[in-house]
Amino acid sequence: MMRALIIIGLSSLFAFCNKHGSIETNSIAYVKEQGTIFLPDNSVWRNHIKVIEVLEEDHNFDHMATAVVKTIPTQYAEIASPFSGRVVKSYVTLGQKVSLNAPIYEVTSSDYFETQKEYLNAKQEFHLSESQFQREQDLYNHGVGVRQEMEAAQTNFEMAKFAFRNAEEALKIFDMSPGKVRLGTPLIVRAPISGEIIENNIVIGQYLGEEAEALVKIANLDKVWIVARVKEKDAHNLVNYEKVEVLNHTDLSLPTFGTLIHINEVVDEESRSVEVFVEVDNRNRYWKPGMFTNIRFIDKSVEVISVPEKAVLQSEDSEFVFVKVGENRYQKRNIKTSGIEKGKAIVIEGLKASEVVVSEGGVYLLKAL
């Protein structure tokens, strides 16, 4: 009796397995034929596969780089006192616009006093020796003078002239006008450029030593430099780009276009990058020195082939897509891309317009490779 029950149970199990085995046999996911992948009518993959026609569209090739805003060196000045001394007066405030040679602050200085004194003494000696030389020369020319005394007066005059010129140049080095020197007056430190006061550390009564830092910084910010670092492998292509856009992160609808003025010839050994300088208009004062931004180098518009980013799959050494080559029939195709733009891969080799590729579900077809 027990033996009969076991036999009946095994028979039922075999019947059940055979029944469900036929379902599996009828649900074939794919068939590989002559290098293609065919999905039969009952394939469970067919509902997951979506395709798209490849089209040509206008595209601007570009290159992005991070950058920092900097003042233009020729439009920036740090103003320190040329002599040690005490600050007695300030002429400026933070943010004030100043013109070339405008007074910034005054300093009383014993060193400046000595320089004034040396200049005035040299000037006096020069005029005295000049008069003496002219007198001896006039006497000699009228036959009543002595040649030796005239030559001595001439030597004194040349030496006094040399000393006076040196004292005069010493004043000019410190941007002081020789014609305005008055003994005992404070030194007026003046602006070497036009611009606005971007830093003001003037303290009345402050003593400045010989190594004192600059008290005032002036910059003309009507134009600024946007300095980017570009990898050395990309730097040589930058001159071929048509436009340079500096991204305005506050309002992306208001791009700023600049002028590429210089690509550094030296590669930074640590970052393996090259500094690139772009000049932009800054009369609206949006760009602040030290601000971080991004630069976009834009090439002229060309027609390219692009596919959805999800359509591109990767193996160890190549990129590829699945191309539709017949009804429910697909084939792997190696391609080359130049990057991703707004969710689309730019295809530079391997596809032609009007071909149809798998845009979604390619991962299922991977199982058939």
Number of C-alpha atoms within 10 A of each C-alpha: 5 6 7 8 10 11 10 10 11 11 11 12 11 10 12 11 10 11 11 10 11 10 10 10 8 10 13 15 18 22 14 14 9 7 10 19 22 23 21 17 13 12 15 15 17 17 8 11 17 13 16 17 14 17 16 14 12 12 16 16 19 19 17 15 16 15 23 18 21 20 21 17 11 9 17 19 19 14 19 18 26 20 20 19 22 20 21 17 17 16 14 18 16 14 13 12 16 21 13 11 14 17 16 20 24 21 26 21 22 15 13 21 18 13 17 23 17 16 24 19 14 21 18 14 19 22 15 15 20 18 14 17 22 16 15 22 20 14 15 16 13 9 10 10 15 13 15 11 14 21 14 13 20 19 14 19 22 16 14 21 19 14 19 22 15 14 21 22 16 16 17 12 10 14 16 18 12 16 7 7 16 12 14 14 14 21 23 19 22 22 23 19 18 18 22 20 21 17 16 16 12 19 14 14 13 12 15 20 13 11 11 13 13 16 17 22 19 25 23 23 24 16 18 26 26 29 24 23 22 23 16 16 10 11 18 12 11 19 13 11 17 15 18 23 19 25 17 16 12 8 8 10 9 11 12 15 18 20 15 20 11 13 19 14 10 11 16 14 8 6 11 13 19 22 20 21 22 23 22 21 17 16 12 9 11 12 24 14 15 12 12 16 18 18 25 18 24 18 18 13 12 11 11 17 22 24 25 19 17 16 22 23 17 11 8 5 5 10 15 17 23 25 23 21 16 11 9 14 18 22 20 20 13 17 17 16 17 11 14 14 15 7 11 16 20 20 19 15 12 14 21 15 13 12 13 20 26 24 20 17 18 22 14 16 20 12 8 13 11
